[in-house]
Amino acid sequence: MKSLPWKDIPSLSVTRERGHGRQDTRTLKATELTTGIGFPGAAQVLRLTRTRTDRKTPLRPPRSFRM
């Protein structure tokens, strides 16, 4: 799934929230490219990227993939 052209796929939703000394950003992308992902019969691939930035320490959690 990492080999999919995620940079060329537009974001469906970008949400930004601030509170308790941190900023959270969530980005959702979806594609119907199902070849080469290793899951036969899949109709879509979703990519949810979550980033949390703390005022003291920047934290960047890994990306999440869903089908």
N, C-alpha and C positions, 0 to 999 in steps of 0.2 A: 504494500500500500504506500510505502514511502516513495516508490518510483513513479507514482501518478503525478501529473503536472499541476500540483497544487498552486503554484504561483500564477498560473493562467486561469484558474477557476475563481470567479467572483464570490465574494462573501455574501451569504444570504442574510446574516444578522451579525451585528457587532454591538455588544452591550458593555457599557462602562459604568462602574459603581465605585463610590468612595465612601469610606466610613471606618471608624475605629483605627485610624492611622495607616490605612492601606488603600490601594487602588486595585480593583479587580477588572480584568478585561476578558470577555468571552467572544470568540469568533467562530461562526458555524459556516462550513462549506459543504456542498453536496455535488456529486457527479454520478452520471449513469455509465461511466466507463467501468466495465466489469471484467474485462479481459486482463489476465496477468496478475490478479490479486490473490489467487489461491483459494477462492471460495466459489465453486461452481454453483450456478443458479442464483447468485446474488443479483439484485436488481439495481441497487444504489450503494454508494459508499459515502459516509458522512465523516467529516473531520471537525472535531470540536477542540479548539485551542484555548486553554485557560492560562492566564498570566496574572500572578498576584505580586504586586510591588509593595513592600513594607517600607516605611520611612527610614528604618534603621538598616535593614538587610534586604536587598532585592532577591526575591525567590521566583523561580520560573519552573513550574511543574511540567512534566512531560505532556505530549499531545495525546489526545484520546481519539480512537477510531471506532466507529460503530457501523453496523450493517443491519 
